[in-house]
Amino acid sequence: MKLAILSILYYVTNQFSVGKSMTRETVQQVCLDIQNVLANHFIHLINLQEVVASFYQIGFSHCTGTTDSTHIPILFLPQGTQAFSNHKGYFSIILQGYIDYQVHFTHIFIGWVSRTHDAHIFHNSPLPLNDGE
């Protein structure tokens, strides 16, 4: 299971002044806690045929979901700040969400820097596109 992008772990260590191993262990523990405590209540496998049929009923054929991105504000980083400065005038990383016909999140992808185009993020995200998953 991929828990976090390594570059994001690096920035978290700098932002909060903690060691790499502490950051890695904390991310792993949080992910395991989420999996153990919340997975049965909130994480459900989707039926792709049902999703496509439901979008079709509201006028969208061959649709499995909708996507959008938002900027998550972060604290100023002493080095490499230009990449995290967005067009709105603050430092951020980008969260991209993918939702189904019931407006439930099916995928969340976070970690790109502020000036990355939405299409580039989508193309490089781990969404299961065209592979039958």
Backbone as JSON Lines, residues from 0, in Angstrom:
{"i":0,"aa":"M","n":[0.85,-1.18,0.0],"ca":[0.0,0.0,0.0],"c":[0.89,1.24,0.0]}
{"i":1,"aa":"K","n":[0.63,2.14,-0.93],"ca":[1.4,3.37,-1.01],"c":[0.8,4.37,-0.03]}
{"i":2,"aa":"L","n":[1.56,4.75,0.98],"ca":[1.03,5.59,2.05],"c":[1.21,7.08,1.77]}
{"i":3,"aa":"A","n":[2.28,7.47,1.13],"ca":[2.5,8.89,0.87],"c":[3.57,9.04,-0.2]}
{"i":4,"aa":"I","n":[3.54,10.15,-0.88],"ca":[4.55,10.46,-1.87],"c":[5.79,10.94,-1.12]}
{"i":5,"aa":"L","n":[6.96,10.44,-1.49],"ca":[8.18,10.76,-0.76],"c":[8.46,12.25,-0.7]}
{"i":6,"aa":"S","n":[8.21,12.97,-1.79],"ca":[8.48,14.41,-1.77],"c":[7.62,15.12,-0.74]}
{"i":7,"aa":"I","n":[6.39,14.64,-0.53],"ca":[5.52,15.25,0.47],"c":[6.05,14.96,1.88]}
{"i":8,"aa":"L","n":[6.57,13.76,2.1],"ca":[7.16,13.46,3.41],"c":[8.31,14.42,3.7]}
{"i":9,"aa":"Y","n":[9.09,14.73,2.67],"ca":[10.21,15.67,2.82],"c":[9.71,17.05,3.25]}
{"i":10,"aa":"Y","n":[8.66,17.53,2.6],"ca":[8.13,18.85,2.93],"c":[7.48,18.87,4.31]}
{"i":11,"aa":"V","n":[6.84,17.78,4.71],"ca":[6.25,17.71,6.05],"c":[7.35,17.79,7.11]}
{"i":12,"aa":"T","n":[8.46,17.09,6.88],"ca":[9.56,17.14,7.85],"c":[10.08,18.56,8.0]}
{"i":13,"aa":"N","n":[10.18,19.29,6.9],"ca":[10.64,20.68,6.97],"c":[9.6,21.6,7.61]}
{"i":14,"aa":"Q","n":[8.36,21.43,7.24],"ca":[7.31,22.32,7.71],"c":[7.1,22.22,9.22]}
{"i":15,"aa":"F","n":[7.2,21.0,9.76],"ca":[6.93,20.8,11.18],"c":[8.2,20.53,11.99]}
{"i":16,"aa":"S","n":[9.36,20.63,11.36],"ca":[10.65,20.45,12.03],"c":[10.73,19.12,12.78]}
{"i":17,"aa":"V","n":[10.37,18.05,12.1],"ca":[10.49,16.7,12.67],"c":[11.34,15.86,11.74]}
{"i":18,"aa":"G","n":[11.87,14.78,12.26],"ca":[12.73,13.91,11.48],"c":[11.98,13.1,10.44]}
{"i":19,"aa":"K","n":[12.73,12.63,9.44],"ca":[12.12,11.83,8.36],"c":[11.51,10.54,8.9]}
{"i":20,"aa":"S","n":[12.22,9.87,9.79],"ca":[11.69,8.6,10.3],"c":[10.43,8.82,11.13]}
{"i":21,"aa":"M","n":[10.39,9.92,11.9],"ca":[9.19,10.23,12.69],"c":[8.01,10.53,11.76]}
{"i":22,"aa":"T","n":[8.27,11.28,10.7],"ca":[7.2,11.59,9.74],"c":[6.69,10.31,9.08]}
{"i":23,"aa":"R","n":[7.6,9.47,8.63],"ca":[7.23,8.22,7.97],"c":[6.42,7.33,8.91]}
{"i":24,"aa":"E","n":[6.88,7.19,10.15],"ca":[6.17,6.36,11.12],"c":[4.79,6.92,11.44]}
{"i":25,"aa":"T","n":[4.7,8.24,11.55],"ca":[3.42,8.88,11.86],"c":[2.42,8.68,10.72]}
{"i":26,"aa":"V","n":[2.87,8.91,9.48],"ca":[1.99,8.71,8.32],"c":[1.53,7.26,8.27]}
{"i":27,"aa":"Q","n":[2.44,6.32,8.47],"ca":[2.08,4.91,8.45],"c":[1.07,4.58,9.54]}
{"i":28,"aa":"Q","n":[1.28,5.1,10.75],"ca":[0.37,4.81,11.85],"c":[-1.01,5.41,11.6]}
{"i":29,"aa":"V","n":[-1.06,6.63,11.09],"ca":[-2.35,7.26,10.78],"c":[-3.09,6.46,9.71]}
{"i":30,"aa":"C","n":[-2.39,6.05,8.67],"ca":[-3.03,5.25,7.61],"c":[-3.55,3.92,8.15]}
{"i":31,"aa":"L","n":[-2.77,3.26,8.99],"ca":[-3.22,2.0,9.58],"c":[-4.42,2.21,10.5]}
{"i":32,"aa":"D","n":[-4.4,3.29,11.28],"ca":[-5.54,3.59,12.14],"c":[-6.8,3.86,11.33]}
{"i":33,"aa":"I","n":[-6.65,4.63,10.26],"ca":[-7.8,4.89,9.38],"c":[-8.32,3.58,8.82]}
{"i":34,"aa":"Q","n":[-7.41,2.75,8.35],"ca":[-7.82,1.46,7.79],"c":[-8.53,0.6,8.83]}
{"i":35,"aa":"N","n":[-7.97,0.49,10.02],"ca":[-8.53,-0.39,11.04],"c":[-9.82,0.12,11.66]}
{"i":36,"aa":"V","n":[-9.92,1.43,11.86],"ca":[-11.07,1.99,12.57],"c":[-12.18,2.42,11.62]}
{"i":37,"aa":"L","n":[-11.83,3.05,10.53],"ca":[-12.84,3.67,9.68],"c":[-13.18,2.91,8.4]}
{"i":38,"aa":"A","n":[-12.33,2.02,7.97],"ca":[-12.52,1.4,6.66],"c":[-13.89,0.74,6.5]}
{"i":39,"aa":"N","n":[-14.34,0.0,7.49],"ca":[-15.61,-0.7,7.36],"c":[-16.81,0.24,7.34]}
{"i":40,"aa":"H","n":[-16.64,1.46,7.84],"ca":[-17.74,2.41,7.89],"c":[-17.77,3.35,6.69]}
{"i":41,"aa":"F","n":[-16.61,3.65,6.12],"ca":[-16.56,4.7,5.11],"c":[-15.99,4.28,3.76]}
{"i":42,"aa":"I","n":[-15.21,3.23,3.72],"ca":[-14.58,2.84,2.47],"c":[-15.32,1.64,1.89]}
{"i":43,"aa":"H","n":[-15.9,1.86,0.71],"ca":[-16.67,0.81,0.05],"c":[-16.22,0.69,-1.4]}
{"i":44,"aa":"L","n":[-16.17,-0.52,-1.89],"ca":[-15.87,-0.72,-3.31],"c":[-17.08,-0.31,-4.13]}
{"i":45,"aa":"I","n":[-16.8,0.33,-5.26],"ca":[-17.91,0.78,-6.1],"c":[-18.21,-0.25,-7.18]}
{"i":46,"aa":"N","n":[-19.46,-0.28,-7.59],"ca":[-19.88,-1.11,-8.71],"c":[-19.88,-0.2,-9.93]}
{"i":47,"aa":"L","n":[-18.89,-0.37,-10.8],"ca":[-18.71,0.54,-11.93],"c":[-19.92,0.57,-12.86]}
{"i":48,"aa":"Q","n":[-20.54,-0.58,-13.11],"ca":[-21.73,-0.6,-13.97],"c":[-22.86,0.22,-13.36]}
{"i":49,"aa":"E","n":[-23.03,0.13,-12.04],"ca":[-24.07,0.91,-11.36],"c":[-23.79,2.41,-11.47]}
{"i":50,"aa":"V","n":[-22.53,2.78,-11.32],"ca":[-22.15,4.19,-11.41],"c":[-22.43,4.72,-12.81]}
{"i":51,"aa":"V","n":[-22.01,3.99,-13.84],"ca":[-22.23,4.42,-15.23],"c":[-23.72,4.51,-15.52]}
{"i":52,"aa":"A","n":[-24.5,3.53,-15.09],"ca":[-25.95,3.54,-15.32],"c":[-26.61,4.73,-14.62]}
{"i":53,"aa":"S","n":[-26.16,5.04,-13.42],"ca":[-26.74,6.16,-12.68],"c":[-26.41,7.5,-13.32]}
{"i":54,"aa":"F","n":[-25.2,7.67,-13.81],"ca":[-24.87,8.89,-14.54],"c":[-25.68,8.98,-15.84]}
{"i":55,"aa":"Y","n":[-25.88,7.85,-16.5],"ca":[-26.66,7.82,-17.74],"c":[-28.09,8.29,-17.49]}
{"i":56,"aa":"Q","n":[-28.66,7.9,-16.36],"ca":[-30.03,8.3,-16.02],"c":[-30.18,9.81,-15.85]}
{"i":57,"aa":"I","n":[-29.12,10.49,-15.51],"ca":[-29.2,11.94,-15.37],"c":[-28.58,12.68,-16.56]}
{"i":58,"aa":"G","n":[-28.36,11.93,-17.66],"ca":[-27.96,12.57,-18.91],"c":[-26.49,12.55,-19.26]}
{"i":59,"aa":"F","n":[-25.68,11.78,-18.54],"ca":[-24.25,11.71,-18.84],"c":[-23.89,10.28,-19.21]}
{"i":60,"aa":"S","n":[-23.7,10.03,-20.5],"ca":[-23.37,8.67,-20.93],"c":[-21.88,8.41,-20.78]}
{"i":61,"aa":"H","n":[-21.53,7.16,-20.5],"ca":[-20.14,6.7,-20.38],"c":[-19.35,7.51,-19.34]}
{"i":62,"aa":"C","n":[-19.99,7.86,-18.24],"ca":[-19.35,8.67,-17.2],"c":[-19.2,7.83,-15.93]}
{"i":63,"aa":"T","n":[-18.01,7.88,-15.33],"ca":[-17.77,7.16,-14.08],"c":[-17.59,8.09,-12.89]}
{"i":64,"aa":"G","n":[-17.52,9.4,-13.14],"ca":[-17.35,10.33,-12.05],"c":[-16.98,11.71,-12.53]}
{"i":65,"aa":"T","n":[-16.87,12.62,-11.59],"ca":[-16.43,13.98,-11.9],"c":[-15.25,14.32,-11.01]}
{"i":66,"aa":"T","n":[-14.44,15.23,-11.48],"ca":[-13.22,15.57,-10.74],"c":[-13.04,17.08,-10.66]}
{"i":67,"aa":"D","n":[-12.38,17.5,-9.6],"ca":[-12.0,18.9,-9.44],"c":[-10.83,18.95,-8.46]}
{"i":68,"aa":"S","n":[-10.17,20.08,-8.45],"ca":[-9.02,20.27,-7.57],"c":[-9.22,21.51,-6.71]}
{"i":69,"aa":"T","n":[-8.52,21.52,-5.58],"ca":[-8.54,22.69,-4.7],"c":[-7.16,22.86,-4.09]}
{"i":70,"aa":"H","n":[-6.86,24.09,-3.71],"ca":[-5.58,24.4,-3.08],"c":[-5.72,24.27,-1.57]}
{"i":71,"aa":"I","n":[-4.8,23.54,-0.95],"ca":[-4.75,23.39,0.5],"c":[-3.62,24.3,1.0]}
{"i":72,"aa":"P","n":[-3.94,25.33,1.78],"ca":[-2.9,26.24,2.26],"c":[-1.87,25.51,3.13]}
{"i":73,"aa":"I","n":[-0.6,25.88,2.96],"ca":[0.48,25.34,3.79],"c":[1.29,26.51,4.32]}
{"i":74,"aa":"L","n":[2.11,26.24,5.33],"ca":[2.99,27.26,5.87],"c":[4.12,27.54,4.9]}
{"i":75,"aa":"F","n":[4.71,28.69,5.01],"ca":[5.85,29.09,4.19],"c":[7.0,28.12,4.39]}
{"i":76,"aa":"L","n":[7.6,27.69,3.3],"ca":[8.77,26.81,3.35],"c":[10.01,27.63,3.05]}
{"i":77,"aa":"P","n":[11.09,27.5,3.84],"ca":[12.26,28.34,3.63],"c":[12.96,28.12,2.3]}
{"i":78,"aa":"Q","n":[12.98,26.9,1.78],"ca":[13.6,26.66,0.48],"c":[12.59,26.05,-0.47]}
{"i":79,"aa":"G","n":[12.73,26.34,-1.74],"ca":[11.83,25.8,-2.75],"c":[10.43,26.37,-2.69]}
{"i":80,"aa":"T","n":[10.29,27.6,-2.22],"ca":[8.96,28.16,-2.02],"c":[8.27,28.56,-3.31]}
{"i":81,"aa":"Q","n":[9.02,28.88,-4.35],"ca":[8.4,29.35,-5.59],"c":[7.43,28.32,-6.15]}
{"i":82,"aa":"A","n":[7.78,27.05,-6.08],"ca":[6.91,26.01,-6.63],"c":[5.58,25.92,-5.88]}
{"i":83,"aa":"F","n":[5.58,26.29,-4.6],"ca":[4.37,26.17,-3.79],"c":[3.54,27.46,-3.74]}
{"i":84,"aa":"S","n":[4.02,28.51,-4.4],"ca":[3.28,29.77,-4.44],"c":[2.27,29.69,-5.57]}
{"i":85,"aa":"N","n":[0.98,29.83,-5.25],"ca":[-0.04,29.7,-6.29],"c":[-0.46,31.05,-6.84]}
{"i":86,"aa":"H","n":[-1.31,31.03,-7.86],"ca":[-1.75,32.25,-8.52],"c":[-2.67,33.1,-7.64]}
{"i":87,"aa":"K","n":[-3.11,32.56,-6.51],"ca":[-3.98,33.31,-5.61],"c":[-3.19,34.06,-4.54]}
{"i":88,"aa":"G","n":[-1.87,33.89,-4.54],"ca":[-1.03,34.66,-3.64],"c":[-0.66,34.0,-2.33]}
{"i":89,"aa":"Y","n":[-0.89,32.7,-2.17],"ca":[-0.47,32.02,-0.95],"c":[0.16,30.68,-1.31]}
{"i":90,"aa":"F","n":[0.79,30.04,-0.33],"ca":[1.48,28.78,-0.55],"c":[0.5,27.63,-0.34]}
{"i":91,"aa":"S","n":[0.55,26.64,-1.25],"ca":[-0.4,25.54,-1.15],"c":[0.1,24.3,-1.87]}
{"i":92,"aa":"I","n":[-0.55,23.17,-1.54],"ca":[-0.44,21.96,-2.34],"c":[-1.85,21.68,-2.87]}
{"i":93,"aa":"I","n":[-1.93,20.84,-3.9],"ca":[-3.21,20.63,-4.56],"c":[-3.8,19.28,-4.17]}
{"i":94,"aa":"L","n":[-5.09,19.3,-3.84],"ca":[-5.87,18.1,-3.6],"c":[-6.84,17.94,-4.76]}
{"i":95,"aa":"Q","n":[-6.83,16.76,-5.38],"ca":[-7.77,16.47,-6.46],"c":[-8.72,15.38,-6.0]}
{"i":96,"aa":"G","n":[-10.01,15.63,-6.13],"ca":[-11.02,14.66,-5.72],"c":[-11.82,14.17,-6.91]}
{"i":97,"aa":"Y","n":[-12.3,12.94,-6.81],"ca":[-13.1,12.3,-7.84],"c":[-14.35,11.77,-7.15]}
{"i":98,"aa":"I","n":[-15.53,12.16,-7.63],"ca":[-16.77,11.76,-6.97],"c":[-17.68,10.98,-7.9]}
{"i":99,"aa":"D","n":[-18.57,10.18,-7.3],"ca":[-19.53,9.41,-8.09],"c":[-20.85,10.18,-8.2]}
{"i":100,"aa":"Y","n":[-21.87,9.53,-8.73],"ca":[-23.17,10.16,-8.98],"c":[-23.9,10.57,-7.71]}
{"i":101,"aa":"Q","n":[-23.51,10.02,-6.57],"ca":[-24.13,10.38,-5.28],"c":[-23.32,11.44,-4.54]}
{"i":102,"aa":"V","n":[-22.33,12.0,-5.21],"ca":[-21.42,12.99,-4.65],"c":[-20.63,12.41,-3.47]}
{"i":103,"aa":"H","n":[-20.24,11.14,-3.6],"ca":[-19.36,10.47,-2.64],"c":[-17.97,10.4,-3.26]}
{"i":104,"aa":"F","n":[-16.96,10.72,-2.47],"ca":[-15.6,10.63,-2.97],"c":[-15.25,9.17,-3.25]}
{"i":105,"aa":"T","n":[-14.71,8.91,-4.43],"ca":[-14.21,7.58,-4.75],"c":[-12.69,7.55,-4.79]}
{"i":106,"aa":"H","n":[-12.07,8.69,-5.04],"ca":[-10.62,8.81,-5.05],"c":[-10.23,10.21,-4.57]}
{"i":107,"aa":"I","n":[-9.14,10.28,-3.84],"ca":[-8.56,11.56,-3.45],"c":[-7.06,11.44,-3.69]}
{"i":108,"aa":"F","n":[-6.52,12.44,-4.35],"ca":[-5.1,12.45,-4.69],"c":[-4.53,13.8,-4.28]}
{"i":109,"aa":"I","n":[-3.48,13.8,-3.47],"ca":[-2.91,15.06,-2.98],"c":[-1.4,15.02,-3.11]}
{"i":110,"aa":"G","n":[-0.82,16.18,-3.34],"ca":[0.62,16.24,-3.32],"c":[1.29,17.09,-4.37]}
{"i":111,"aa":"W","n":[0.59,17.48,-5.41],"ca":[1.23,18.3,-6.43],"c":[1.38,19.73,-5.93]}
{"i":112,"aa":"V","n":[2.4,20.39,-6.45],"ca":[2.65,21.77,-6.05],"c":[1.66,22.71,-6.71]}
{"i":113,"aa":"S","n":[1.59,23.91,-6.19],"ca":[0.55,24.88,-6.52],"c":[0.39,25.23,-7.99]}
{"i":114,"aa":"R","n":[1.46,25.29,-8.73],"ca":[1.37,25.76,-10.11],"c":[1.21,24.64,-11.13]}
{"i":115,"aa":"T","n":[0.88,23.46,-10.68],"ca":[0.67,22.33,-11.57],"c":[-0.74,22.4,-12.14]}
{"i":116,"aa":"H","n":[-0.86,22.22,-13.45],"ca":[-2.17,22.28,-14.12],"c":[-3.02,21.07,-13.74]}
{"i":117,"aa":"D","n":[-4.34,21.29,-13.62],"ca":[-5.27,20.21,-13.25],"c":[-5.17,19.0,-14.18]}
{"i":118,"aa":"A","n":[-5.04,19.25,-15.48],"ca":[-4.97,18.15,-16.45],"c":[-3.71,17.3,-16.21]}
{"i":119,"aa":"H","n":[-2.61,17.94,-15.87],"ca":[-1.37,17.21,-15.6],"c":[-1.52,16.34,-14.35]}
{"i":120,"aa":"I","n":[-2.15,16.89,-13.33],"ca":[-2.38,16.13,-12.1],"c":[-3.26,14.93,-12.39]}
{"i":121,"aa":"F","n":[-4.35,15.15,-13.11],"ca":[-5.28,14.07,-13.43],"c":[-4.59,12.97,-14.24]}
{"i":122,"aa":"H","n":[-3.81,13.37,-15.24],"ca":[-3.11,12.4,-16.09],"c":[-2.12,11.56,-15.29]}
{"i":123,"aa":"N","n":[-1.51,12.14,-14.28],"ca":[-0.5,11.45,-13.48],"c":[-1.01,10.89,-12.16]}
{"i":124,"aa":"S","n":[-2.31,10.99,-11.93],"ca":[-2.87,10.46,-10.69],"c":[-3.06,8.94,-10.8]}
{"i":125,"aa":"P","n":[-3.2,8.26,-9.67],"ca":[-3.37,6.8,-9.71],"c":[-4.81,6.36,-9.91]}
{"i":126,"aa":"L","n":[-5.64,7.19,-10.53],"ca":[-7.02,6.79,-10.79],"c":[-7.04,5.59,-11.73]}
{"i":127,"aa":"P","n":[-7.91,4.63,-11.48],"ca":[-7.97,3.42,-12.32],"c":[-8.71,3.69,-13.63]}
{"i":128,"aa":"L","n":[-8.04,4.29,-14.58],"ca":[-8.66,4.62,-15.85],"c":[-8.3,3.6,-16.92]}
{"i":129,"aa":"N","n":[-9.3,3.12,-17.6],"ca":[-9.13,2.23,-18.76],"c":[-8.35,0.96,-18.47]}
{"i":130,"aa":"D","n":[-8.29,0.54,-17.23],"ca":[-7.58,-0.7,-16.94],"c":[-8.49,-1.76,-16.32]}
{"i":131,"aa":"G","n":[-9.78,-1.49,-16.31],"ca":[-10.73,-2.48,-15.84],"c":[-10.89,-2.57,-14.34]}
{"i":132,"aa":"E","n":[-10.18,-1.74,-13.58],"ca":[-10.31,-1.78,-12.11],"c":[-11.49,-0.96,-11.67]}
